[in-house]
Amino acid sequence: MTDSYFMKLAIGKAKTGIKKGQTPFSACIVKNGKVVSCAHNLVWKNTDITAHAEINAIRQACKKLKSIDLSGCVIYSTCEPCPMCFSAIHWAKIYEIIYGTTINDAKKLGFNELTVSNRKLKSLGKSPLKIRGSVCRKENLALFNDWKKLNGEKIY
């Protein structure tokens, strides 16, 4: 399985979330080449500002693996994780973050983002996390268009 394969699983989950009235964000956690969890954003459904896709995927993975230690896992996120999600990923000891679009892309859509990149957070906190961005970028940007089309707008 490739990074593209796992990212496309996250993209598919984000599409499901969009169809359910949620924002265009999703995350998939993989360990040893197998999907542990895949979740989309549930902020509006749950009226819970912390119900970001990455947090939901981490909660599911911890439950499934019966551990708060997700060492050896990789998280595929349709968008660069926000500082809250980055912190949770770090605390869960996830090995690597692979994302599609950037925090700045989300900010352009009007999301209330703190524009502190994951690389900056990694540096400031001396986190061992590996970070790779722009995986399936075009397909992830299309999620923003899918979401905005619900409001009759096109962004990218």
Backbone as a chain_set.jsonl record, in Angstrom:
{"seq": "MTDSYFMKLAIGKAKTGIKKGQTPFSACIVKNGKVVSCAHNLVWKNTDITAHAEINAIRQACKKLKSIDLSGCVIYSTCEPCPMCFSAIHWAKIYEIIYGTTINDAKKLGFNELTVSNRKLKSLGKSPLKIRGSVCRKENLALFNDWKKLNGEKIY", "coords": {"N": [[0.839, -1.18, 0.0], [0.424, 2.274, -0.669], [1.372, 5.722, 0.121], [-0.356, 7.372, -1.265], [-2.577, 5.684, -1.575], [-3.534, 5.389, 1.103], [-4.024, 8.076, 1.71], [-6.06, 8.573, -0.083], [-8.066, 7.046, 1.04], [-8.599, 8.588, 3.285], [-9.497, 10.894, 1.987], [-11.834, 9.907, 0.817], [-13.316, 9.441, 3.146], [-13.581, 12.06, 4.049], [-15.243, 13.059, 2.043], [-17.557, 11.648, 2.628], [-18.135, 12.835, 5.093], [-18.622, 15.498, 4.258], [-20.955, 15.13, 2.762], [-22.631, 14.622, 4.844], [-22.936, 17.057, 5.955], [-20.737, 18.075, 7.257], [-17.48, 19.641, 7.794], [-14.709, 19.806, 5.381], [-12.69, 17.812, 6.236], [-10.56, 15.099, 7.117], [-9.05, 12.143, 8.568], [-6.749, 9.427, 8.603], [-5.456, 6.689, 10.298], [-2.669, 4.606, 10.282], [-1.034, 1.521, 10.837], [1.732, -0.536, 10.535], [1.135, -0.919, 7.82], [-1.59, -1.32, 7.823], [-4.937, -0.164, 8.119], [-5.934, 1.467, 10.988], [-7.744, 3.302, 12.001], [-10.19, 5.578, 10.674], [-11.484, 8.707, 10.199], [-13.844, 11.42, 9.995], [-14.317, 14.982, 10.328], [-16.332, 16.062, 13.042], [-17.305, 18.304, 14.247], [-19.512, 20.132, 13.932], [-21.718, 18.373, 13.996], [-21.534, 17.215, 16.545], [-21.498, 19.426, 18.107], [-19.007, 20.161, 19.207], [-16.099, 21.606, 19.547], [-13.615, 20.409, 19.632], [-13.783, 18.125, 18.123], [-12.234, 17.408, 15.851], [-11.067, 15.855, 12.808], [-8.581, 14.493, 13.105], [-8.385, 14.189, 15.883], [-10.652, 12.61, 16.366], [-9.911, 10.322, 14.901], [-7.636, 9.551, 16.356], [-8.798, 8.985, 18.861], [-10.401, 6.771, 18.152], [-8.397, 4.986, 17.278], [-6.841, 4.616, 19.617], [-8.722, 3.362, 21.23], [-9.235, 1.032, 19.733], [-6.668, -0.16, 19.683], [-6.274, -0.392, 22.336], [-4.666, 1.344, 23.852], [-2.888, 4.33, 24.737], [-0.62, 4.893, 23.515], [0.502, 5.334, 20.448], [2.716, 4.607, 19.013], [4.685, 3.996, 16.133], [2.638, 4.353, 14.375], [1.205, 6.03, 11.534], [-0.263, 9.06, 10.537], [-2.582, 10.091, 8.204], [-3.702, 12.99, 6.921], [-6.19, 15.047, 5.534], [-5.764, 17.733, 5.556], [-3.219, 19.905, 6.757], [-2.57, 19.348, 10.128], [-4.091, 21.25, 12.772], [-2.769, 23.296, 15.499], [-3.822, 22.159, 17.91], [-4.469, 19.528, 17.142], [-1.976, 18.681, 16.2], [-0.572, 18.647, 18.621], [-1.948, 16.588, 19.998], [-1.345, 14.453, 18.311], [1.421, 14.347, 18.643], [1.518, 13.761, 21.44], [0.335, 11.261, 21.396], [2.328, 9.824, 20.379], [2.576, 9.249, 17.697], [4.249, 8.342, 14.74], [4.574, 9.682, 12.238], [3.293, 12.448, 10.341], [1.336, 12.846, 7.547], [0.149, 14.971, 5.182], [-2.349, 16.642, 3.079], [-3.362, 19.296, 2.156], [-2.624, 22.699, 3.202], [-2.512, 24.54, 6.352], [-2.81, 27.22, 5.729], [-4.293, 27.03, 3.358], [-6.77, 26.215, 4.379], [-7.326, 28.416, 5.971], [-7.781, 30.372, 4.014], [-10.309, 29.656, 3.242], [-11.803, 30.585, 5.262], [-11.762, 29.311, 7.676], [-11.122, 29.285, 11.161], [-8.2, 29.436, 11.688], [-5.105, 28.976, 13.404], [-2.281, 30.102, 12.154], [0.138, 28.485, 12.38], [2.598, 26.522, 11.339], [3.011, 22.92, 11.045], [5.665, 22.216, 10.913], [6.897, 24.344, 12.219], [5.783, 24.048, 14.796], [6.87, 21.544, 15.416], [9.576, 22.21, 15.515], [9.626, 24.192, 17.576], [8.706, 22.68, 19.762], [10.495, 20.638, 19.811], [9.801, 18.131, 18.773], [9.843, 14.677, 17.827], [8.434, 13.929, 15.605], [7.905, 12.988, 12.2], [7.265, 14.792, 9.222], [5.342, 15.233, 6.328], [4.154, 16.959, 3.552], [1.638, 17.987, 1.092], [0.733, 15.658, -0.177], [-1.162, 14.065, -2.518], [-2.256, 16.536, -3.165], [-3.863, 17.993, -5.077], [-6.258, 16.476, -5.167], [-7.04, 16.76, -2.525], [-7.429, 19.532, -2.346], [-9.649, 19.66, -3.96], [-11.618, 18.747, -2.249], [-12.216, 20.994, -0.734], [-13.513, 22.514, -2.674], [-15.734, 20.849, -3.144], [-17.012, 21.108, -0.693], [-17.507, 23.882, -0.593], [-19.185, 24.146, -2.793], [-21.631, 23.434, -1.849], [-22.503, 25.798, -0.861], [-22.654, 27.267, -3.119], [-20.237, 28.311, -4.123], [-16.932, 28.524, -5.579], [-13.631, 27.748, -4.856], [-10.959, 26.741, -5.391]], "CA": [[0.0, 0.0, 0.0], [1.214, 3.493, -0.815], [0.853, 6.926, 0.773], [-1.491, 7.807, -2.076], [-3.706, 4.8, -1.245], [-4.071, 5.743, 2.422], [-4.578, 9.426, 1.63], [-7.344, 8.487, -0.797], [-9.049, 6.571, 2.021], [-8.966, 9.773, 4.073], [-10.288, 11.75, 1.103], [-13.162, 9.289, 0.741], [-13.993, 9.68, 4.431], [-13.942, 13.481, 4.066], [-16.417, 13.191, 1.162], [-18.693, 11.17, 3.426], [-18.427, 13.894, 6.061], [-19.216, 16.63, 3.546], [-22.342, 14.732, 2.444], [-23.388, 14.656, 6.103], [-22.983, 18.434, 6.434], [-19.546, 18.412, 8.044], [-16.421, 20.342, 7.068], [-13.973, 18.899, 4.485], [-11.462, 17.323, 6.854], [-10.58, 13.699, 7.511], [-7.737, 11.58, 8.906], [-6.655, 7.968, 8.605], [-4.27, 6.234, 11.036], [-2.194, 3.335, 9.743], [0.088, 0.894, 11.551], [2.232, -1.72, 9.824], [0.456, -1.065, 6.538], [-3.021, -1.625, 7.994], [-5.732, 0.94, 8.653], [-6.397, 1.305, 12.367], [-8.951, 4.122, 12.116], [-10.383, 6.608, 9.657], [-12.584, 9.513, 10.736], [-13.984, 12.785, 9.487], [-14.632, 16.027, 11.292], [-17.691, 15.988, 13.614], [-17.47, 19.499, 15.072], [-20.886, 20.651, 13.888], [-22.678, 17.328, 14.416], [-21.445, 17.0, 17.993], [-21.284, 20.733, 18.752], [-17.789, 19.946, 19.993], [-15.023, 22.243, 18.793], [-12.442, 19.53, 19.616], [-14.074, 16.912, 17.349], [-11.532, 17.44, 14.566], [-10.855, 14.529, 12.226], [-7.41, 13.849, 13.693], [-8.739, 13.814, 17.266], [-11.574, 11.476, 16.268], [-9.145, 9.15, 14.464], [-6.795, 9.143, 17.49], [-9.682, 8.344, 19.858], [-10.765, 5.442, 17.64], [-7.199, 4.14, 17.258], [-6.511, 4.27, 21.008], [-9.715, 2.387, 21.685], [-9.02, -0.232, 19.014], [-5.389, -0.75, 20.098], [-6.289, -0.446, 23.8], [-3.459, 2.018, 24.312], [-2.732, 5.733, 24.353], [0.667, 4.94, 22.827], [0.32, 4.961, 19.043], [4.039, 4.503, 18.39], [4.709, 3.194, 14.912], [1.525, 4.721, 13.503], [1.294, 7.186, 10.638], [-1.572, 9.676, 10.341], [-2.809, 10.746, 6.921], [-4.715, 14.011, 7.147], [-6.485, 15.77, 4.305], [-5.223, 19.081, 5.729], [-2.202, 20.011, 7.802], [-3.229, 19.445, 11.429], [-4.027, 22.484, 13.551], [-1.914, 23.109, 16.681], [-4.435, 21.226, 18.87], [-4.323, 18.172, 16.62], [-0.546, 18.383, 16.209], [-0.217, 18.293, 20.003], [-2.5, 15.26, 20.287], [-0.554, 13.499, 17.525], [2.702, 14.25, 19.358], [1.307, 13.063, 22.72], [0.016, 9.862, 21.109], [3.593, 9.241, 19.894], [2.479, 8.855, 16.295], [5.559, 8.46, 14.121], [4.653, 10.597, 11.098], [2.113, 13.137, 9.815], [1.337, 13.052, 6.105], [-1.058, 15.758, 4.921], [-2.593, 17.043, 1.7], [-3.386, 20.748, 2.001], [-1.983, 23.396, 4.324], [-3.306, 25.384, 7.244], [-3.127, 28.444, 4.992], [-5.396, 26.729, 2.439], [-8.001, 26.23, 5.189], [-7.53, 29.811, 6.389], [-8.374, 31.061, 2.862], [-11.73, 29.307, 3.213], [-12.475, 31.24, 6.371], [-11.664, 28.569, 8.928], [-10.476, 30.066, 12.215], [-6.937, 28.73, 11.881], [-3.867, 29.571, 13.895], [-1.385, 29.76, 11.053], [1.434, 28.0, 12.853], [2.79, 25.276, 10.603], [3.464, 21.753, 11.798], [7.134, 22.264, 10.99], [7.226, 25.324, 13.271], [5.449, 23.403, 16.072], [7.875, 20.499, 15.617], [10.81, 22.885, 15.907], [9.448, 24.816, 18.893], [8.537, 21.661, 20.794], [11.515, 19.595, 19.653], [9.084, 16.875, 18.57], [10.503, 13.753, 16.901], [7.529, 13.623, 14.498], [8.253, 13.242, 10.806], [6.175, 15.53, 8.584], [5.375, 15.371, 4.869], [2.956, 17.624, 3.06], [1.271, 18.036, -0.321], [0.429, 14.331, -0.723], [-2.467, 14.133, -3.208], [-2.699, 17.918, -2.946], [-4.95, 18.356, -5.99], [-7.472, 15.789, -4.717], [-7.436, 17.351, -1.248], [-7.989, 20.853, -2.64], [-10.989, 19.422, -4.516], [-12.547, 18.621, -1.118], [-12.656, 22.344, -0.394], [-14.513, 22.882, -3.679], [-16.953, 20.069, -2.863], [-17.654, 21.709, 0.476], [-17.985, 25.217, -0.94], [-20.283, 24.019, -3.764], [-22.878, 23.4, -1.069], [-22.874, 27.211, -0.676], [-22.627, 27.926, -4.422], [-18.968, 28.995, -4.363], [-15.781, 27.716, -5.966], [-12.427, 28.351, -4.291], [-9.733, 26.33, -6.094]], "C": [[0.89, 1.252, 0.0], [0.596, 4.643, -0.019], [-0.39, 7.427, 0.043], [-2.746, 6.983, -1.75], [-4.348, 5.21, 0.083], [-4.662, 7.147, 2.43], [-5.94, 9.398, 0.926], [-8.439, 7.894, 0.092], [-9.536, 7.744, 2.878], [-9.843, 10.709, 3.236], [-11.714, 11.211, 0.977], [-13.967, 9.525, 2.009], [-14.416, 11.137, 4.538], [-15.174, 13.721, 3.191], [-17.682, 12.723, 1.875], [-19.111, 12.234, 4.431], [-19.108, 15.089, 5.415], [-20.679, 16.336, 3.235], [-23.235, 14.771, 3.677], [-23.4, 16.046, 6.725], [-21.805, 18.869, 7.274], [-18.515, 19.129, 7.169], [-15.519, 19.332, 6.338], [-12.655, 18.356, 5.034], [-11.627, 15.87, 7.297], [-9.16, 13.238, 7.818], [-7.832, 10.063, 8.992], [-5.365, 7.589, 9.332], [-3.947, 4.809, 10.602], [-1.035, 2.831, 10.593], [0.46, -0.385, 10.823], [1.46, -1.991, 8.538], [-1.024, -1.385, 6.616], [-3.739, -0.435, 8.616], [-6.213, 0.587, 10.053], [-7.696, 2.089, 12.561], [-8.993, 5.13, 10.976], [-11.625, 7.393, 10.088], [-12.644, 10.866, 10.05], [-14.335, 13.714, 10.635], [-16.082, 15.887, 11.758], [-18.016, 17.208, 14.475], [-18.918, 19.961, 15.102], [-21.891, 19.631, 14.381], [-22.705, 17.207, 15.936], [-21.424, 18.297, 18.797], [-20.123, 20.654, 19.752], [-16.614, 20.465, 19.175], [-13.758, 21.382, 18.74], [-12.642, 18.287, 18.747], [-13.496, 16.99, 15.933], [-11.273, 16.012, 14.104], [-9.69, 13.791, 12.887], [-7.695, 13.373, 15.117], [-9.656, 12.597, 17.252], [-10.839, 10.201, 15.863], [-8.247, 8.635, 15.597], [-7.634, 8.437, 18.549], [-10.037, 6.928, 19.429], [-9.568, 4.491, 17.683], [-6.801, 3.699, 18.667], [-7.456, 3.198, 21.537], [-9.457, 1.021, 21.041], [-7.747, -0.931, 19.48], [-5.253, -0.884, 21.615], [-5.025, 0.174, 24.408], [-3.512, 3.487, 23.922], [-1.409, 5.944, 23.621], [0.481, 4.417, 21.401], [1.655, 4.967, 18.29], [3.965, 3.6, 17.173], [3.58, 3.509, 13.954], [1.87, 5.94, 12.667], [-0.116, 7.735, 10.517], [-1.576, 10.402, 9.0], [-3.96, 11.709, 7.129], [-4.936, 14.792, 5.857], [-5.962, 17.198, 4.355], [-4.19, 19.043, 6.855], [-2.888, 20.185, 9.156], [-3.042, 20.806, 12.107], [-3.126, 22.253, 14.771], [-2.5, 22.132, 17.725], [-4.21, 19.789, 18.418], [-2.86, 17.751, 16.574], [-0.122, 17.931, 17.606], [-0.719, 16.901, 20.355], [-1.716, 14.176, 19.55], [0.799, 13.27, 18.207], [2.533, 13.431, 20.646], [0.989, 11.584, 22.516], [1.24, 9.098, 20.588], [3.476, 8.661, 18.492], [3.8, 9.201, 15.629], [5.635, 9.565, 13.068], [3.285, 11.177, 10.755], [2.32, 13.286, 8.314], [0.041, 13.785, 5.791], [-1.13, 16.203, 3.462], [-2.523, 18.535, 1.465], [-2.814, 21.393, 3.258], [-2.989, 24.15, 5.197], [-3.705, 26.672, 6.52], [-4.239, 28.226, 3.968], [-6.729, 26.788, 3.183], [-8.335, 27.651, 5.628], [-8.199, 30.613, 5.265], [-9.879, 30.8, 2.749], [-12.506, 29.96, 4.346], [-12.463, 30.455, 7.66], [-10.799, 29.357, 9.897], [-9.159, 29.401, 12.607], [-5.884, 29.594, 12.551], [-2.821, 29.158, 12.869], [0.035, 29.489, 11.535], [1.611, 26.633, 12.215], [3.235, 24.139, 11.523], [4.986, 21.745, 11.934], [7.588, 23.229, 12.087], [6.945, 24.719, 14.65], [6.469, 22.321, 16.422], [9.173, 21.116, 16.135], [10.706, 23.468, 17.315], [9.396, 23.79, 20.019], [9.568, 20.551, 20.756], [10.886, 18.206, 19.538], [9.829, 15.977, 17.584], [9.648, 13.414, 15.668], [8.151, 13.888, 13.138], [7.036, 13.905, 10.178], [6.395, 15.578, 7.079], [4.064, 15.975, 4.409], [2.783, 17.49, 1.566], [1.078, 16.67, -0.961], [-1.002, 14.377, -1.259], [-3.08, 15.531, -3.059], [-3.908, 18.29, -3.8], [-6.28, 17.745, -5.533], [-7.982, 16.361, -3.386], [-8.002, 18.758, -1.428], [-9.412, 20.714, -3.192], [-12.032, 19.25, -3.411], [-13.092, 19.987, -0.705], [-13.719, 22.817, -1.383], [-15.824, 22.147, -3.445], [-17.734, 20.708, -1.724], [-18.263, 23.064, 0.134], [-19.144, 25.171, -1.935], [-21.633, 23.951, -3.058], [-23.413, 24.813, -0.849], [-22.809, 27.986, -1.99], [-21.364, 28.688, -4.729], [-17.913, 28.02, -4.843], [-14.523, 28.443, -5.503], [-11.195, 28.028, -5.126], [-10.067, 25.775, -7.454]], "O": [[1.966, 1.268, 0.598], [-0.539, 4.556, 0.45], [-1.357, 7.856, 0.672], [-3.845, 7.53, -1.66], [-5.567, 5.359, 0.169], [-5.68, 7.391, 3.077], [-6.858, 10.123, 1.31], [-9.616, 8.21, -0.086], [-10.728, 7.872, 3.157], [-10.827, 11.252, 3.739], [-12.68, 11.972, 1.025], [-15.169, 9.781, 1.946], [-15.492, 11.43, 5.059], [-16.051, 14.502, 3.559], [-18.744, 13.33, 1.739], [-20.301, 12.503, 4.6], [-20.066, 15.632, 5.965], [-21.542, 17.193, 3.425], [-24.45, 14.934, 3.567], [-23.817, 16.216, 7.871], [-21.854, 19.909, 7.931], [-18.67, 19.207, 5.95], [-15.558, 18.139, 6.639], [-11.623, 18.434, 4.367], [-12.684, 15.467, 7.784], [-8.188, 13.858, 7.386], [-8.85, 9.502, 9.396], [-4.298, 8.114, 9.014], [-4.812, 3.935, 10.559], [-0.171, 3.601, 11.013], [-0.399, -1.217, 10.532], [1.167, -3.139, 8.206], [-1.651, -1.688, 5.601], [-3.219, 0.217, 9.522], [-6.821, -0.461, 10.27], [-8.631, 1.607, 13.2], [-7.966, 5.483, 10.396], [-12.686, 6.812, 10.313], [-11.632, 11.39, 9.585], [-14.611, 13.283, 11.755], [-16.967, 15.621, 10.944], [-18.899, 17.151, 15.33], [-19.488, 20.161, 16.175], [-22.821, 19.98, 15.109], [-23.774, 17.107, 16.539], [-21.341, 18.269, 20.025], [-20.233, 21.011, 20.925], [-16.189, 19.823, 18.214], [-12.907, 21.606, 17.879], [-11.73, 17.466, 18.651], [-14.173, 16.681, 14.952], [-11.261, 15.079, 14.907], [-9.797, 12.603, 13.193], [-7.289, 12.278, 15.504], [-9.465, 11.662, 18.029], [-11.103, 9.128, 16.406], [-8.111, 7.425, 15.78], [-7.225, 7.403, 19.077], [-9.984, 5.997, 20.232], [-9.704, 3.332, 18.077], [-6.463, 2.535, 18.88], [-7.037, 2.253, 22.205], [-9.46, -0.008, 21.716], [-7.735, -2.15, 19.655], [-4.262, -1.412, 22.118], [-4.411, -0.372, 25.324], [-4.104, 3.848, 22.906], [-1.117, 7.048, 23.161], [0.323, 3.216, 21.181], [1.718, 5.287, 17.103], [3.278, 2.579, 17.176], [3.555, 2.993, 12.836], [2.706, 6.763, 13.039], [-1.071, 6.966, 10.405], [-0.697, 11.211, 8.705], [-5.067, 11.297, 7.475], [-3.981, 15.154, 5.171], [-5.74, 17.812, 3.312], [-4.291, 18.24, 7.782], [-3.711, 21.087, 9.313], [-1.98, 21.421, 12.023], [-2.757, 21.11, 15.044], [-1.758, 21.371, 18.346], [-3.81, 18.936, 19.21], [-2.533, 16.602, 16.872], [0.603, 16.947, 17.752], [0.016, 16.114, 20.953], [-1.455, 13.107, 20.102], [1.257, 12.134, 18.33], [3.314, 12.516, 20.91], [1.329, 10.75, 23.356], [1.189, 7.885, 20.385], [4.175, 7.712, 18.137], [4.398, 10.236, 15.922], [6.623, 10.296, 12.999], [2.261, 10.502, 10.86], [3.349, 13.79, 7.866], [-1.044, 13.288, 6.094], [-0.15, 16.157, 2.719], [-1.714, 18.999, 0.662], [-2.553, 20.717, 4.252], [-4.143, 24.361, 4.821], [-4.824, 27.155, 6.689], [-5.043, 29.127, 3.729], [-7.702, 27.346, 2.677], [-9.504, 28.038, 5.651], [-9.077, 31.435, 5.527], [-10.623, 31.627, 2.222], [-13.734, 29.89, 4.381], [-13.078, 30.869, 8.643], [-9.847, 30.022, 9.487], [-9.019, 28.872, 13.71], [-5.788, 30.794, 12.293], [-2.516, 27.972, 12.739], [0.989, 30.166, 11.151], [0.867, 25.698, 12.512], [3.758, 24.361, 12.615], [5.522, 21.316, 12.955], [8.554, 22.954, 12.799], [7.756, 24.854, 15.566], [6.882, 22.194, 17.575], [9.786, 20.606, 17.073], [11.591, 23.261, 18.146], [9.966, 23.997, 21.091], [9.527, 19.63, 21.571], [11.37, 17.238, 20.124], [10.39, 16.471, 16.606], [10.102, 12.686, 14.785], [8.84, 14.89, 12.946], [5.902, 13.613, 10.558], [7.481, 15.917, 6.607], [2.99, 15.547, 4.832], [3.644, 16.962, 0.863], [1.244, 16.533, -2.173], [-1.938, 14.694, -0.525], [-4.286, 15.67, -2.851], [-4.878, 18.847, -3.286], [-7.306, 18.425, -5.518], [-9.188, 16.437, -3.151], [-8.949, 19.137, -0.739], [-10.273, 21.551, -2.922], [-13.204, 19.572, -3.612], [-14.268, 20.125, -0.371], [-14.705, 23.442, -0.992], [-16.899, 22.74, -3.535], [-18.958, 20.832, -1.783], [-19.393, 23.361, 0.521], [-19.997, 26.059, -1.928], [-22.653, 24.364, -3.61], [-24.615, 25.01, -0.673], [-22.897, 29.214, -1.992], [-21.398, 29.63, -5.521], [-17.986, 26.826, -4.552], [-14.379, 29.642, -5.743], [-10.464, 28.932, -5.528], [-9.169, 25.377, -8.195]]}, "num_chains": 1, "name": "protein.A"}
